[in-house]
Amino acid sequence: MGVEKIEMENLDSKLMETGRKPPAPKPPNKYERVFQPCLAEIVGTMFFVFIGCVSVIENVPAAGRLQPALVHGLAVAVMVAAMDKISGSHFNPPFTIAIYLCGGMEPSLVVPYLVSQLTGGVLGAGMAKMMTPAERYINATGAAFDILKSDSQLAGAVFGEVAMTCLVTMVVLLVAVNHKTKTPLAPFLVGCTVIINILAGGDISGTCLNPARAFGPAVMTNYWTYHWVYWVGPVGGGVVAAALLRLILGDERLRIVMKT
């Protein structure tokens, strides 16, 4: 009887344990909430800009735009997939601004993210300078955007940067922020959008779409000619994309008009 009683008590204890709710997960500490995401943005942007710059500096003439297009697009896809759970994998100021405007991040992280991305851009451009032969680096202007030579090119370049950045930012918002259209294929879709943008508009503006990608090489080579285009165009495109989601394409949680 004593043995049976002990066994019954053990069984009751096990049943009580299995019936308990699992302990609530501990909230992330300050390092994981603030510092780690910013460090991830620095590292992710750094390697994206590094790989992107090297692909331009070492571009094989016979490949034309295909080599930089594939390298930039695949680099985006890999880095987004790798660091999504740490920082959201922005690596681009227009993405951060648009995601903030769509309520996808804490306001207190916006400025730290932007600073981190620009810092990563400079570090990545510096890595490209250290790796590539000096002659090729100079010939390619350090992969800075030097395709614009006269004011007559400005209208098409600015419009192209706005439109193409709007497209890729809209894809980011639809596949990563908008609940109705979120998908695990987000890295692949964003990377493909970068590829098709570069293939389509590379000869018009250089297809920057990312001020951090333009800023790093400009600092390394001190090349600032028409540099403002690669801020005004991408940031404007990001804001237009956020407006499209907020007014037309977003689900009911995201849309600010036409709610039922």
N, C-alpha and C positions, 0 to 999 in steps of 0.2 A: 504493500500500500504506500509506503513511504517513497519507493522508487517511482510508482505511478504518479504520485502527487508532484514530485519534482519534475517529471516529464511533462505533466499538464501545465505546470507553471512556466516551464521553458517554452512550450507551445504557445501559451497565451502571450508571453513576452515577445515572441517572434511575430505573432499576429498583430500585436500592438505596434511593433516597429515597422512592419510592412504597411500598416494603415496610416502611418504618419506622413504628413506632407514633407517632401524634400526641403531641406533648408534653402531659403532664398539666396540667389547668387549675390556675392558681395559686390557692391557698386565699385566701378573702377576708381582707382586712386587718382590723385592729381597728375601724376606722371603719365598715366595712360589716357587721361582726359585731355591734357593740354600739351605736355612736352613731347610725348611719343608721336602724336599725329603731326606736329610741326617738324620733328626730325624726319619722319617718313616723307613729308612733302619736300624737305631739302634733299634727301637721298634720292627719291624718285625723280624729281626734276633734274637733279644733277646728272644722273645716268641717262635720262632721256635726252637732255641737251648734249651731253658728251657723245652719245651714239649718233645723234642727228648731225652734229657738226662734223664728226669724222666721216659720215657717209657723204657729205657734200665735198669736203676737202679731198677725200680719196676717191671721188666719183670717177668711174670709168667712162670716158666720153661716149663710147658706143652705147652705153646703157641709158643715156639721156636722163629723163626725169624718173625713170623706173626705179633706179637704185635708191635715191633719197626717199621716194614715195614708200617703197616697201619697208625700208629701214625705220622711218618715222612711224608708220602705221603699226608695224609689228612691235616696235619698242613700246608704243602706247598700250597695245593689247597686253603685253607681258607685264608691264609695271602696274597697270590697272588691276589685273587679276591677282598679282602678288600682294599688293598693299591695300586692297579695298577695305579689308576689315580693320585696318589700323587708322587710316586717315580719310578714307573715301576715295583716295587716288585722284585728286584734282590735278595737280602738277601744271596748272594753267590759270592765271588770274581771271579771265572771263568765265571759266567754269565755276570758280569760287563765288564770284559776284552773282552769277545766274542762280546757282544753288541756294545762296543766301536769300535772294529775292523770291525764291520759290519755297522758302521755309525749310530748306533741307539741312541747315547747320546752325549752330549756336552763333549769335552775333558777336560774342566775345572772341571767336576764333578767326573771324574774317581777316583782320589786319595781320595777326601772326601768320596766317596761311600765305597771304600775299608777300610778306617779307621773306618767308621761308622759300617760296617759289623763286623769287628774284635772286636770293642767295644761292639756291641750287643752280640757277641758270649761269651765274658767274663761275661757280666752281666747275660745272660741267664744261663750259667753254675753256676754262683754264686747263682741264684735263686733256681736252682735244689739242690744245696748243703744245702741251708737253709730249704728246704721243706722236704727232705728225711731223714730217720733215719741214724745216723752216721755209724752204722754197715753195712747196705746195701750199703751206699755210698762208703765206703772203699772197700767192696767186689767187687763192680763193677768198681773200679778205677774212680769213678766220671763220668762214661760213656765216659771216654777217650778211644781212640782206642788202645787196648792192645792185639789184636789178633796175632800180629806178634811177634814171639819169637826167630827166627833165620834167618840168611842170606839166607838160602835155600828157604824161603818163599817170598823173595823180588821180584823176577822176575814176578811171578804170580800176586802179590799184586799190583805192579806198573802198569803192563799191565791192570789189572782189573780196577784200578782207572782211568786210561787214557780212556779205552774203555767205561766204564759206564758213566763217566762224559761227554764224547763226545756225547753219546746217549742223555742224558737228556738236554745238552746244545743245541744240534741240534734241539731237539723238541722245546725248548724255542725260538730259532731263527726263526724256521719255523712258529710257531703259534703266535708270538708276534712282530717280526721285519720284516720278509719277506712279502711284501704287497700281493703277489699272494696267499699266504697260511694262512694269518691271520684269526683267528677265535675266537669268544666269548668263545669257549670251552677251551681256553688256560689253565686256572687254573686246570681244570679237567684232561687234557692231561698231563700236567707237573707232577701233583700229582700222576697219574697212573704210569708214567715212573719211578718216585722215588720208588714207591712200588715194581714194578717188578725188578728193579735193586737190591734192598735190599734182596728180596726173592732169587734172582739168585746168588748174589755174597757175601752175608753176611759172609759166612764162609771162604772166601778167603782173603779179606782185611778188612772186617767190613763195606764196602760200605760207605765211608765217602762222597765223591763227593763234599765236601764243606770245605775249609780250616778254615772258621769261626767256623764251627761245631766241628772241631778237636782242634782248638786253645783255645777256652774257657775252656773246661774240662782239657786240658793240663796245662793251667795256674793255675787252681784251685787245681789240684792234684800234680803239678810239675812232671808230667809224660811225658817225651820227647822221649822215646825209639821209634826209627823209625818214629818219627813225620814228618820228611821231606817227607816221602812217601805221606802224605796227603796234601802236597803242590805241589810237582812235578807232581803227577798223575792227580789231578783235574785241575790244571792250564794247563798242557799239553793237557788234553782232551778238555778243553774249546778252546784252540788255534786251535786244529785240527778241531773242529766243525765249528769255524769261517772260516777256510780255505775251508771246504766243501761247505759252503754257498757262499763264495766269488768266488770259482772256478767252482762249478758244479751245486749246487741245487738252488741258489738264482735267483730271477727274474732279469730282465734286468737292473733295477735300482741298484740292489745290486751286481750283478755279475761283475767282472772286466775283464773277458775274454769272447770270443764267443758272442760279441754283434752284433746285426744286423745293 
